[in-house]
Amino acid sequence: MLVLIPLWAFIQSLWVPLVLKTLVCSAIYYVFSLASLTLECLLAALGAASLQGSIRFWVREHRLHHRYTDTELDPYSIKKGFLHAHILWVILRQPPNERRKRARINLSDIDNYPVATFCVNSLAHYLGHQPFDDRHTPRDHLLTAVITLGEGIHNFHHEFPSDYRNGTEWDLKRFRYNEIAKARLQQRLKQVEEEKRRLDWGLPLEELPIVDWDEFQGRVGKGQWLVVVEGVVHDLEGFLAEHPGGEAAISVMRGKDATSFNGGVYDHSRAARHLLATMRVAPLRGGGELELCTS
C-alpha cells in the first residue's frame, strides 16, 4: 500500500491539474530564497495545504537530515525503520533526546523570511543503488523518481546538494524547475557541471609551502579565513556563503583543526572533499602522514 497509493495518486494527478501543482511543494526549501515573491507565496500556500507542518519545521528537519545523515541526530533516519522515515517522523512526537537538543542548525534565514516530501525520506534511502557515494543510505531508483516526480536520484542529491536537479539524465524534477525558470520566476539554478568547469585545483600539495601552527595562527590573526583539515591548511574566504550547511556551521572552526568535524560530526561526501581540495594553501608541519611525505 505504501507504493500503490502514491502511484495511483500520481496517475490521477495527470487529470487533476490542481493536485499536480501541489507536487511543487517539495521544492519550497530550495527555491523560496531565489524565486520571485509571487512564486514564493504560491509555494508557501501549497506547502501549507500539504499537511506536512510549517516551512520552518520542514526546513529545520531537512537541514538536520543533511548534516547528520544516518546518525542519531537524523530526524528521519532510515536506520530507525522504513515507516519511521516514511511518515511516522511527521505524525508522531519525537521523544526527548539530549543529543538532538545540542544540534546547531542555522535558521536565521527562515526566521527573517517574511513569507514564512513524500517518499523522499523513506524510499529514497531504502530502494535502489548508490552510484556516487555508498557511505550513507541515500539511493537512486526509477520507481522513487516516478512516484515523487524527480526525487528518486537521491544519492546524487546528497552528493551534490546545491545542484537544482536530482540527476544528470532522466529527471522529472529538472523538467518542472526548467518550466518555472522559463517563466522567469526563478533564477540562479546551479548545475554541477558548470561549477566543475570553474574549479581551480591550484598547485599540487607537494609544491605548496609548509607552515607551522604558529604561522597558521598568525595568518588567522591578520584576517585570513583559514582552517586545518587532515593536516592541510585551507582558505575558505570565498566559500562561506556557498556552504550548503550555512556559514554559521563552519564559522566556529576558523583558526582551528576541523578534521574531527569534517569527517566525524558530519562525514562529508567525496564531492565535498574534492571541492575542499581546491582551497588548499599549505601543508601543516607535524600533520602526521603529510609530514612523512614531504620530509
Backbone bond lengths (Angstrom), bond angles and torsions (degrees), N, CA, C in turn:
res aa  C-N    CA-C-N  psi(-1)  N-CA   C-N-CA  omega(-1)  CA-C   N-CA-C  phi
1 M - - - 1.462 - - 1.532 111.40 -
2 L 1.322 115.65 -30.32 1.459 118.92 -179.33 1.520 111.68 -63.38
3 V 1.316 116.81 -23.96 1.462 121.28 -179.81 1.522 111.53 -100.89
4 L 1.338 117.62 -41.77 1.460 121.57 -174.35 1.524 112.45 -66.35
5 I 1.333 117.27 -42.74 1.469 119.93 -178.54 1.531 111.50 -63.09
6 P 1.355 119.88 -50.29 1.469 119.61 176.81 1.526 112.71 -60.90
7 L 1.341 116.20 -37.86 1.458 119.42 -179.73 1.520 110.80 -64.91
8 W 1.342 116.88 -40.78 1.457 120.70 177.52 1.532 110.63 -64.77
9 A 1.337 116.43 -39.35 1.465 120.48 177.88 1.524 110.85 -63.38
10 F 1.323 116.44 -38.86 1.461 120.28 178.86 1.528 110.92 -63.52
11 I 1.322 116.50 -44.88 1.468 120.71 179.90 1.523 110.50 -62.44
12 Q 1.331 116.62 -44.22 1.459 120.38 -179.01 1.526 112.09 -67.79
13 S 1.326 116.91 -28.24 1.465 119.36 -178.19 1.520 112.27 -63.59
14 L 1.326 117.41 -21.80 1.461 120.51 179.15 1.523 111.73 -67.21
15 W 1.328 117.48 -20.13 1.468 121.62 179.57 1.528 112.25 -109.43
16 V 1.327 117.31 -3.00 1.469 120.41 179.38 1.529 107.17 -124.39
17 P 1.331 118.47 91.64 1.461 121.95 -172.84 1.522 114.28 -53.44
18 L 1.343 117.75 -39.58 1.456 119.82 -176.94 1.528 111.38 -62.53
19 V 1.330 116.08 -40.57 1.459 119.95 179.33 1.520 110.66 -66.22
20 L 1.326 116.72 -39.21 1.457 120.15 178.91 1.523 110.48 -61.59
21 K 1.322 115.79 -39.89 1.462 119.31 -178.94 1.525 111.61 -65.32
22 T 1.322 117.20 -30.50 1.465 118.51 -178.32 1.522 112.21 -67.35
23 L 1.320 117.20 -15.48 1.461 119.28 179.59 1.526 111.98 -66.62
24 V 1.330 117.67 -20.95 1.462 119.28 179.73 1.517 111.72 -71.87
25 C 1.338 117.42 -3.93 1.464 119.65 178.32 1.522 111.39 -59.93
26 S 1.314 116.59 -30.07 1.462 119.77 -179.48 1.521 111.76 -64.73
27 A 1.344 116.92 -16.70 1.461 120.37 -178.62 1.516 112.86 -87.20
28 I 1.325 118.70 -5.86 1.458 120.86 -169.89 1.522 112.55 -58.23
29 Y 1.333 117.37 -38.24 1.461 120.58 -178.14 1.522 111.61 -65.29
30 Y 1.333 117.06 -34.24 1.454 121.20 -172.61 1.526 113.64 -87.21
31 V 1.327 118.64 -28.81 1.454 118.85 -169.17 1.511 114.91 -113.73
32 F 1.354 118.89 -7.13 1.459 117.40 -171.28 1.525 111.91 -63.94
33 S 1.342 117.99 -29.82 1.456 120.50 -177.89 1.520 112.38 -87.66
34 L 1.336 118.38 -9.08 1.459 121.37 -176.87 1.525 112.56 -111.56
35 A 1.304 117.83 -15.58 1.453 120.94 -172.09 1.523 111.71 -91.25
36 S 1.332 115.93 172.37 1.450 121.05 176.31 1.516 109.59 -73.24
37 L 1.332 116.85 163.55 1.460 121.31 -178.79 1.521 111.00 -61.64
38 T 1.332 116.76 -36.42 1.470 120.02 179.46 1.522 111.24 -60.89
39 L 1.329 116.49 -47.56 1.459 120.09 179.80 1.522 111.36 -67.85
40 E 1.336 117.33 -37.00 1.460 120.63 178.26 1.521 110.81 -59.02
41 C 1.326 116.15 -47.28 1.467 120.54 -179.14 1.525 110.95 -64.81
42 L 1.330 116.48 -39.96 1.460 120.02 179.65 1.523 110.92 -63.19
43 L 1.333 116.54 -47.65 1.457 120.29 -179.26 1.524 111.59 -66.52
44 A 1.335 116.91 -36.49 1.463 119.68 178.63 1.522 110.76 -64.82
45 A 1.338 116.63 -41.15 1.466 120.34 179.03 1.523 111.11 -65.50
46 L 1.325 116.44 -44.18 1.460 119.98 179.03 1.528 111.00 -66.61
47 G 1.328 115.79 -36.49 1.459 119.02 178.33 1.514 111.87 -65.23
48 A 1.343 116.75 -39.11 1.460 120.22 178.17 1.522 111.10 -64.30
49 A 1.336 116.54 -30.52 1.467 120.80 -179.15 1.527 112.56 -80.62
50 S 1.320 117.07 -7.26 1.467 119.88 -176.83 1.523 113.08 -84.88
51 L 1.351 116.87 -6.99 1.471 122.11 177.48 1.526 112.54 59.86
52 Q 1.333 116.27 38.14 1.463 120.65 177.52 1.521 111.74 -113.58
53 G 1.325 116.55 19.86 1.448 119.16 -179.50 1.513 111.91 92.04
54 S 1.332 115.42 178.19 1.457 120.65 -178.45 1.523 111.07 -74.13
55 I 1.325 115.45 165.63 1.462 120.41 176.62 1.522 110.02 -59.80
56 R 1.329 116.47 -42.39 1.466 120.67 -178.33 1.528 111.06 -62.25
57 F 1.329 116.08 -43.38 1.465 120.40 179.02 1.525 110.82 -60.93
58 W 1.337 116.24 -46.70 1.458 119.41 -175.30 1.521 111.16 -68.04
59 V 1.340 116.44 -41.64 1.464 119.96 179.87 1.525 110.34 -64.92
60 R 1.352 116.61 -42.67 1.462 119.80 179.41 1.527 111.37 -59.57
61 E 1.338 115.96 -48.25 1.459 119.30 -178.56 1.528 111.47 -66.08
62 H 1.334 116.78 -36.07 1.467 119.74 -178.54 1.523 110.96 -70.06
63 R 1.330 116.80 -37.81 1.460 119.28 177.83 1.529 110.91 -68.42
64 L 1.325 116.50 -38.47 1.463 119.63 173.96 1.526 110.51 -60.10
65 H 1.334 115.31 -41.01 1.466 120.57 -179.36 1.525 111.11 -62.12
66 H 1.330 117.48 -42.50 1.458 120.56 -178.97 1.524 111.78 -72.80
67 R 1.322 116.98 -34.73 1.460 119.54 -177.65 1.528 111.97 -77.77
68 Y 1.341 116.41 -33.85 1.468 120.25 -174.76 1.528 111.81 -122.59
69 T 1.320 117.36 41.29 1.462 122.00 -177.45 1.526 112.03 -51.53
70 D 1.341 115.49 126.88 1.471 123.51 174.28 1.528 114.14 68.69
71 T 1.328 118.78 16.08 1.460 121.08 176.58 1.523 109.33 -110.09
72 E 1.341 116.79 179.36 1.462 121.19 178.56 1.522 111.83 -63.94
73 L 1.324 117.02 -23.73 1.460 120.89 -179.39 1.521 112.52 -84.28
74 D 1.312 117.84 -7.99 1.469 122.13 177.11 1.529 108.58 -73.91
75 P 1.352 118.77 114.94 1.469 120.56 -174.71 1.514 114.02 -64.26
76 Y 1.329 118.47 -28.48 1.461 119.52 177.46 1.530 110.80 -130.78
77 S 1.311 113.47 54.31 1.461 120.28 178.45 1.521 110.81 -65.74
78 I 1.323 116.60 133.73 1.461 121.48 177.99 1.524 110.56 -65.96
79 K 1.324 117.35 -19.79 1.458 120.70 179.48 1.529 112.28 -70.90
80 K 1.332 117.48 -12.70 1.460 121.12 175.49 1.522 111.39 -89.84
81 G 1.322 116.95 3.40 1.450 121.38 178.33 1.513 112.55 115.31
82 F 1.328 115.66 151.07 1.458 121.39 -177.85 1.526 111.70 -61.67
83 L 1.334 117.35 -46.63 1.465 120.79 -177.71 1.521 111.45 -64.11
84 H 1.324 116.56 -38.19 1.465 119.34 178.58 1.528 110.54 -61.88
85 A 1.345 116.53 -47.39 1.461 120.35 -178.78 1.519 112.02 -69.25
86 H 1.331 116.62 -28.29 1.460 120.55 -175.50 1.529 112.26 -78.04
87 I 1.339 117.98 -49.35 1.458 119.55 -172.17 1.521 114.35 -148.29
88 L 1.345 118.29 -29.09 1.461 119.88 -173.71 1.520 112.69 -63.04
89 W 1.339 117.69 -32.04 1.462 119.86 -179.56 1.528 111.52 -63.86
90 V 1.347 116.74 -22.34 1.468 120.79 179.78 1.519 111.44 -84.93
91 I 1.331 117.26 -41.58 1.465 120.53 -170.20 1.525 113.79 -96.18
92 L 1.335 118.16 -14.66 1.458 120.48 179.88 1.525 110.66 -106.89
93 R 1.324 115.68 142.49 1.461 119.87 176.99 1.526 109.32 -71.32
94 Q 1.315 115.76 130.91 1.451 119.65 -178.82 1.527 110.59 -73.75
95 P 1.333 118.95 137.67 1.465 121.46 178.65 1.521 110.73 -67.72
96 P 1.339 117.28 152.99 1.475 120.16 178.33 1.525 110.70 -56.54
97 N 1.291 115.34 137.17 1.460 120.33 -178.80 1.527 108.19 -144.93
98 E 1.314 116.36 109.26 1.456 120.15 -175.46 1.525 111.71 -62.75
99 R 1.327 117.53 -35.27 1.458 119.76 178.59 1.519 110.52 -66.08
100 R 1.325 116.14 -36.85 1.462 120.29 179.42 1.523 110.55 -66.09
101 K 1.362 116.24 -38.57 1.456 120.13 -178.28 1.519 111.51 -64.18
102 R 1.334 116.40 -26.72 1.458 119.22 -178.03 1.526 112.36 -82.81
103 A 1.313 116.59 -6.20 1.467 119.85 179.67 1.527 110.01 -64.46
104 R 1.303 116.28 133.75 1.464 121.56 -178.83 1.528 109.01 -108.50
105 I 1.312 115.82 105.93 1.457 121.18 178.48 1.520 108.38 -120.35
106 N 1.326 116.51 126.14 1.458 121.04 -178.60 1.523 110.40 -78.31
107 L 1.347 116.43 118.01 1.465 121.94 178.22 1.523 111.32 -121.12
108 S 1.332 117.00 20.30 1.462 119.56 -177.63 1.521 111.99 -62.39
109 D 1.342 117.43 -33.88 1.461 119.58 179.24 1.525 110.87 -67.28
110 I 1.341 117.13 -35.29 1.462 120.33 178.46 1.518 110.68 -73.43
111 D 1.343 116.58 -41.16 1.462 120.30 -179.12 1.524 111.66 -63.20
112 N 1.331 116.57 -29.23 1.464 120.85 179.77 1.523 112.67 -97.45
113 Y 1.311 116.89 8.36 1.466 121.99 -177.93 1.519 109.50 -84.24
114 P 1.330 119.30 117.07 1.467 121.55 -173.39 1.522 113.90 -68.43
115 V 1.293 118.76 -28.56 1.465 121.33 -178.21 1.544 110.69 -85.99
116 A 1.402 110.08 -11.15 1.445 109.33 -177.10 1.481 112.64 -42.50
117 T 17.259 87.49 138.44 1.449 110.79 -88.22 1.516 106.55 -154.22
118 F 0.893 89.76 157.42 1.475 92.43 -168.87 1.533 112.45 -77.34
119 C 1.325 118.78 124.19 1.471 126.31 177.08 1.528 113.50 73.68
120 V 1.330 118.45 -11.19 1.453 119.77 -175.34 1.524 110.69 -65.76
121 N 1.340 116.59 -42.11 1.453 120.13 -173.96 1.520 112.76 -79.04
122 S 1.326 117.57 -19.15 1.464 120.12 -177.16 1.525 111.41 -105.08
123 L 1.344 117.43 -70.06 1.464 120.42 -177.81 1.526 112.10 -58.47
124 A 1.327 116.69 -40.46 1.459 120.29 -175.41 1.525 112.64 -69.36
125 H 1.328 117.58 -13.53 1.464 121.15 175.68 1.525 111.40 -110.28
126 Y 1.322 116.66 6.29 1.460 120.53 -172.15 1.523 113.26 -123.03
127 L 1.337 116.10 -36.83 1.460 121.03 -170.60 1.518 110.67 -119.48
128 G 1.351 117.14 130.86 1.453 119.84 173.22 1.515 113.76 121.44
129 H 1.349 115.35 -166.10 1.455 121.38 -176.83 1.521 110.25 -116.03
130 Q 1.349 115.85 173.48 1.464 121.79 -173.34 1.530 110.25 -129.87
131 P 1.327 117.81 80.09 1.468 120.45 -174.43 1.523 114.63 -75.81
132 F 1.338 118.57 -21.17 1.459 120.26 -174.31 1.526 112.88 -101.01
133 D 1.335 117.57 -40.63 1.462 121.39 -178.39 1.520 108.43 -159.14
134 D 1.337 116.99 127.82 1.464 120.19 -177.19 1.524 112.93 -110.49
135 R 1.333 117.59 15.91 1.458 119.46 -179.48 1.521 112.13 -79.86
136 H 1.336 117.95 -19.72 1.455 122.83 176.21 1.528 108.78 -122.28
137 T 1.333 116.93 -179.78 1.468 121.02 -171.52 1.522 116.49 -88.28
138 P 1.341 122.80 -13.01 1.469 119.91 -179.48 1.524 112.31 -54.43
139 R 1.353 116.03 137.78 1.463 120.95 -174.61 1.530 111.38 -135.88
140 D 1.324 115.46 161.16 1.461 123.05 177.25 1.527 109.44 -109.27
141 H 1.337 116.41 133.99 1.461 119.06 175.67 1.524 109.22 -158.19
142 L 1.332 116.23 139.43 1.459 122.08 -178.77 1.527 111.75 -61.45
143 L 1.330 117.63 -40.44 1.461 120.59 -178.36 1.524 111.11 -60.72
144 T 1.322 116.71 -43.82 1.462 120.28 178.52 1.520 110.66 -63.90
145 A 1.331 116.98 -39.07 1.465 120.73 179.33 1.522 111.65 -62.74
146 V 1.331 117.14 -39.86 1.462 121.27 -179.45 1.524 110.69 -69.10
147 I 1.329 116.68 -45.79 1.469 120.65 -177.43 1.523 111.41 -64.12
148 T 1.327 117.65 -38.97 1.462 121.03 -174.82 1.521 113.19 -100.65
149 L 1.320 117.81 4.05 1.468 122.42 -177.14 1.528 112.01 56.65
150 G 1.316 116.29 47.61 1.456 118.97 170.15 1.508 117.42 123.83
151 E 1.325 120.03 -1.92 1.456 120.60 -177.21 1.524 112.51 -93.90
152 G 1.320 117.64 11.24 1.458 120.32 -175.89 1.514 114.58 -80.35
153 I 1.323 118.06 -16.48 1.464 120.82 178.58 1.524 106.97 -93.07
154 H 1.321 115.88 58.50 1.461 122.06 -169.15 1.520 112.36 -77.92
155 N 1.326 117.86 -27.39 1.455 120.08 175.86 1.526 110.05 -63.84
156 F 1.323 116.05 -39.90 1.465 121.87 175.10 1.527 110.29 -62.73
157 H 1.331 116.74 -42.08 1.464 121.96 -177.54 1.526 111.47 -61.80
158 H 1.331 117.82 -41.43 1.461 120.35 179.83 1.524 111.56 -74.54
159 E 1.318 117.03 -28.12 1.461 120.49 178.84 1.525 111.08 -77.05
160 F 1.334 117.25 -36.03 1.464 122.40 -179.18 1.534 109.17 -129.21
161 P 1.344 119.16 73.27 1.467 121.69 -172.98 1.522 114.76 -65.87
162 S 1.339 118.37 -19.55 1.465 120.02 -179.05 1.520 113.14 -87.34
163 D 1.322 117.56 -11.20 1.465 121.05 179.03 1.524 109.26 -75.62
164 Y 1.339 117.20 126.25 1.464 120.46 -174.91 1.520 112.69 -69.75
165 R 1.348 117.28 -20.68 1.458 120.29 178.12 1.524 109.76 -82.35
166 N 1.315 116.31 171.97 1.457 119.65 174.05 1.519 110.88 -116.87
167 G 1.320 116.45 22.62 1.452 120.66 177.86 1.511 109.90 171.00
168 T 1.314 115.95 173.54 1.463 120.55 -177.99 1.514 112.73 -103.66
169 E 1.336 117.40 -6.96 1.458 119.71 -178.10 1.527 110.18 -120.20
170 W 1.341 118.23 -110.45 1.463 122.05 -176.67 1.516 109.40 -77.66
171 D 1.323 118.17 116.50 1.458 120.61 -172.51 1.522 110.47 -147.72
172 L 1.332 117.00 105.00 1.462 121.15 178.48 1.518 111.62 -65.62
173 K 1.313 116.57 -33.18 1.458 120.38 -179.73 1.526 110.53 -65.10
174 R 1.329 116.71 -39.98 1.461 120.53 178.65 1.520 110.08 -61.72
175 F 1.346 117.01 -42.37 1.458 120.82 178.98 1.519 110.32 -60.00
176 R 1.330 116.93 -42.98 1.458 120.98 -178.50 1.530 110.87 -64.18
177 Y 1.339 116.37 -45.39 1.456 119.79 -179.36 1.523 111.49 -68.77
178 N 1.339 116.75 -35.33 1.457 119.42 178.32 1.519 111.21 -62.47
179 E 1.342 117.01 -37.98 1.455 120.09 178.20 1.521 110.67 -65.46
180 I 1.333 116.86 -37.80 1.466 120.37 176.12 1.521 109.83 -64.67
181 A 1.333 116.07 -42.19 1.459 120.07 -179.04 1.524 111.76 -64.40
182 K 1.338 117.08 -36.24 1.461 120.56 179.18 1.520 111.40 -63.01
183 A 1.320 116.25 -29.80 1.462 120.50 178.63 1.522 111.48 -82.37
184 R 1.327 116.36 2.56 1.462 123.03 178.74 1.527 111.93 59.57
185 L 1.311 115.70 34.87 1.458 120.53 175.77 1.523 110.88 -97.86
186 Q 1.314 116.69 -11.37 1.461 120.48 -178.27 1.514 108.51 -146.49
187 Q 1.366 115.65 139.89 1.451 120.04 -179.78 1.520 109.60 -129.64
188 R 1.338 115.28 -178.55 1.455 123.48 173.92 1.521 113.11 58.66
189 L 1.322 117.89 41.65 1.458 120.14 175.42 1.531 108.56 -72.23
190 K 1.308 116.54 124.10 1.458 121.01 -175.58 1.522 111.11 -92.91
191 Q 1.302 116.16 140.17 1.454 121.42 176.21 1.519 108.90 -129.35
192 V 1.311 115.26 141.92 1.454 120.54 -177.08 1.520 111.72 -59.42
193 E 1.340 117.32 -42.55 1.454 120.20 -176.00 1.529 111.17 -61.74
194 E 1.335 117.08 -40.89 1.454 119.95 -179.31 1.524 110.92 -66.28
195 E 1.325 117.02 -40.09 1.453 120.51 177.74 1.532 110.07 -66.18
196 K 1.319 115.94 -38.14 1.463 120.97 -176.50 1.521 111.25 -63.90
197 R 1.341 116.81 -36.99 1.464 120.38 -178.54 1.532 111.29 -64.63
198 R 1.334 116.25 -27.60 1.457 119.75 -176.17 1.530 113.05 -90.18
199 L 1.325 117.90 -3.38 1.458 120.28 -177.93 1.525 110.84 -68.36
200 D 1.312 115.53 132.00 1.456 121.81 175.99 1.526 107.31 -112.13
201 W 1.327 116.37 106.17 1.458 120.24 -174.99 1.518 112.44 -73.56
202 G 1.339 118.15 -14.04 1.453 120.91 175.88 1.517 113.43 66.82
203 L 1.346 115.14 -160.94 1.461 120.74 -178.62 1.525 110.92 -75.29
204 P 1.341 117.04 149.54 1.472 119.61 173.72 1.524 110.08 -59.61
205 L 1.312 117.12 153.85 1.457 122.00 -175.57 1.523 112.29 -57.48
206 E 1.335 116.64 -38.89 1.461 119.74 -177.34 1.529 112.86 -69.75
207 E 1.331 118.40 -13.84 1.461 121.43 179.50 1.524 112.62 -96.67
208 L 1.316 117.54 -5.77 1.458 120.99 179.82 1.525 110.33 -81.63
209 P 1.338 118.59 147.39 1.470 121.19 179.17 1.529 111.18 -70.49
210 I 1.328 116.55 140.36 1.466 121.35 178.53 1.527 109.39 -83.73
211 V 1.335 116.76 136.66 1.465 121.53 177.17 1.525 108.67 -122.07
212 D 1.340 115.92 154.00 1.461 119.33 174.81 1.522 109.39 -97.39
213 W 1.331 117.27 176.61 1.466 121.39 -174.87 1.524 111.99 -63.61
214 D 1.343 117.35 -38.55 1.464 120.12 -179.21 1.524 111.03 -64.93
215 E 1.328 116.40 -41.41 1.470 119.38 178.25 1.526 110.54 -66.09
216 F 1.319 116.10 -38.65 1.473 121.12 176.42 1.524 110.70 -59.47
217 Q 1.342 116.91 -46.76 1.458 120.85 179.25 1.527 111.43 -65.78
218 G 1.346 115.99 -34.75 1.459 119.46 178.51 1.517 112.14 -64.00
219 R 1.321 117.10 -40.37 1.466 120.69 177.87 1.525 111.09 -65.15
220 V 1.334 115.54 -39.83 1.465 119.32 177.90 1.522 109.95 -63.00
221 G 1.344 116.20 -41.24 1.461 120.52 179.07 1.513 113.14 -62.92
222 K 1.330 116.81 -25.05 1.463 121.02 178.83 1.529 112.76 -86.67
223 G 1.333 116.24 1.21 1.463 119.17 174.60 1.509 116.08 110.84
224 Q 1.336 118.50 -3.57 1.461 119.28 179.47 1.530 110.46 -74.30
225 W 1.339 115.74 145.11 1.470 120.83 -177.74 1.527 107.83 -96.99
226 L 1.344 115.81 85.08 1.452 121.68 -173.66 1.525 111.88 -115.76
227 V 1.322 115.60 145.90 1.465 122.36 171.84 1.526 107.89 -139.58
228 V 1.324 115.50 159.29 1.463 121.36 176.49 1.520 108.85 -108.72
229 V 1.323 116.78 129.68 1.461 122.36 174.80 1.523 108.00 -133.39
230 E 1.329 116.24 118.93 1.467 122.76 177.79 1.526 112.19 53.57
231 G 1.331 115.87 45.37 1.451 120.74 174.40 1.507 116.00 79.15
232 V 1.326 118.34 10.63 1.465 122.31 -179.73 1.526 109.50 -126.76
233 V 1.330 116.31 135.59 1.461 121.67 177.56 1.527 108.88 -83.81
234 H 1.335 116.29 131.83 1.463 121.99 -179.85 1.523 110.04 -122.53
235 D 1.319 116.18 140.99 1.463 122.43 176.66 1.525 108.64 -101.07
236 L 1.346 117.37 111.58 1.462 121.95 -175.57 1.523 113.19 -102.20
237 E 1.319 117.28 13.62 1.467 120.87 -174.45 1.527 112.91 -51.47
238 G 1.322 117.86 -47.61 1.462 120.25 -176.17 1.510 114.69 -87.72
239 F 1.331 116.47 3.56 1.463 120.18 -175.09 1.523 113.36 -108.09
240 L 1.321 118.22 -13.79 1.466 121.39 -172.11 1.517 112.67 -53.57
241 A 1.324 117.13 -47.96 1.466 120.42 -177.06 1.519 112.47 -70.67
242 E 1.339 117.36 -18.49 1.460 121.05 -177.53 1.525 113.09 -93.97
243 H 1.318 117.73 -7.91 1.469 120.37 -176.94 1.522 110.48 -62.23
244 P 1.345 118.80 122.20 1.473 121.37 -176.52 1.519 113.77 -57.78
245 G 1.336 117.44 -28.74 1.460 120.36 -179.62 1.509 113.86 -88.45
246 G 1.329 116.81 3.14 1.454 120.32 -179.66 1.521 111.81 93.14
247 E 1.318 115.96 154.55 1.465 121.18 -178.35 1.524 111.82 -65.59
248 A 1.337 116.36 -35.78 1.465 120.05 -176.65 1.518 112.37 -62.28
249 A 1.337 116.72 -29.94 1.464 120.57 -176.71 1.522 112.37 -65.81
250 I 1.344 117.13 -27.38 1.462 119.45 -177.97 1.524 112.55 -114.16
251 S 1.331 118.28 -5.65 1.462 120.79 -176.91 1.524 112.10 -62.24
252 V 1.334 117.20 -31.60 1.469 120.56 -178.52 1.522 112.04 -74.58
253 M 1.334 117.72 -8.65 1.457 121.38 -177.26 1.528 113.07 -91.38
254 R 1.301 117.46 -4.98 1.460 120.27 -177.32 1.531 110.43 -60.16
255 G 1.336 115.01 130.55 1.450 120.40 179.18 1.510 114.46 75.34
256 K 1.340 117.59 13.26 1.463 121.08 -176.69 1.527 110.55 -126.24
257 D 1.330 114.92 172.12 1.459 121.45 172.99 1.523 107.52 -89.22
258 A 1.330 117.11 110.07 1.470 122.54 -175.05 1.523 112.24 -99.63
259 T 1.325 117.57 19.62 1.463 120.19 -176.79 1.520 112.07 -60.49
260 S 1.328 117.32 -46.20 1.468 120.57 -177.54 1.518 111.39 -65.08
261 F 1.334 117.00 -34.65 1.465 119.96 178.09 1.519 110.77 -71.14
262 N 1.324 116.62 -44.92 1.462 120.79 -175.18 1.522 112.54 -65.33
263 G 1.322 117.97 -34.18 1.453 120.06 -177.55 1.505 114.68 -114.58
264 G 1.346 117.10 -2.25 1.448 120.08 -176.98 1.509 113.66 -118.71
265 V 1.340 116.80 -66.37 1.462 120.68 179.39 1.517 109.93 -57.85
266 Y 1.324 116.15 -45.19 1.462 120.39 171.93 1.520 108.02 -135.17
267 D 1.313 116.07 112.00 1.464 121.71 -177.95 1.521 109.02 -78.24
268 H 1.335 116.15 96.24 1.453 121.30 -174.37 1.527 111.91 -64.31
269 S 1.319 115.44 150.86 1.461 122.24 -179.09 1.525 110.51 -70.91
270 R 1.324 115.49 167.95 1.467 119.94 177.70 1.525 110.80 -62.37
271 A 1.324 116.54 -39.23 1.466 119.77 179.44 1.523 110.67 -61.84
272 A 1.338 116.72 -40.49 1.462 120.53 178.96 1.528 110.78 -64.98
273 R 1.326 116.32 -39.25 1.460 119.81 178.86 1.530 111.46 -68.06
274 H 1.320 116.74 -36.66 1.464 119.70 176.60 1.527 110.46 -65.25
275 L 1.330 116.36 -39.97 1.462 119.71 177.88 1.524 110.62 -64.80
276 L 1.335 116.96 -41.17 1.462 120.78 178.35 1.524 110.97 -60.71
277 A 1.332 116.68 -34.32 1.465 120.67 -178.97 1.521 112.18 -62.44
278 T 1.326 117.81 -25.34 1.469 120.65 179.32 1.523 111.62 -73.56
279 M 1.333 117.71 -9.79 1.466 122.07 -177.02 1.525 112.33 -105.06
280 R 1.329 118.14 10.01 1.461 121.60 -179.36 1.527 110.86 -67.44
281 V 1.323 116.31 138.09 1.466 120.16 177.48 1.524 112.17 -124.24
282 A 1.348 117.47 -24.06 1.466 118.78 -178.68 1.520 110.98 -170.44
283 P 1.342 117.37 143.46 1.465 120.17 168.72 1.532 109.02 -73.60
284 L 1.312 117.08 148.59 1.460 121.94 179.37 1.521 109.37 -96.41
285 R 1.339 115.88 126.30 1.461 119.61 179.81 1.534 109.99 -61.40
286 G 1.343 115.45 131.72 1.455 119.12 -176.66 1.510 112.26 84.87
287 G 1.340 115.72 18.51 1.460 119.74 -176.95 1.510 114.29 -84.67
288 G 1.301 118.06 28.41 1.460 120.96 175.21 1.510 112.43 76.55
289 E 1.315 115.66 -120.91 1.451 122.82 -176.02 1.524 111.53 -55.02
290 L 1.314 114.88 -37.18 1.462 120.72 -177.33 1.523 111.13 -62.03
291 E 1.338 115.92 -41.53 1.457 120.91 -179.22 1.527 110.97 -62.30
292 L 1.328 117.53 -37.42 1.460 121.28 178.95 1.520 111.22 -65.35
293 C 1.349 115.56 -35.65 1.461 120.00 -176.94 1.518 111.90 -73.58
294 T 1.348 117.84 -26.16 1.464 120.20 -172.81 1.519 112.14 -107.20
295 S 1.319 117.08 -0.08 1.461 119.57 -178.89 1.528 110.66 -79.54
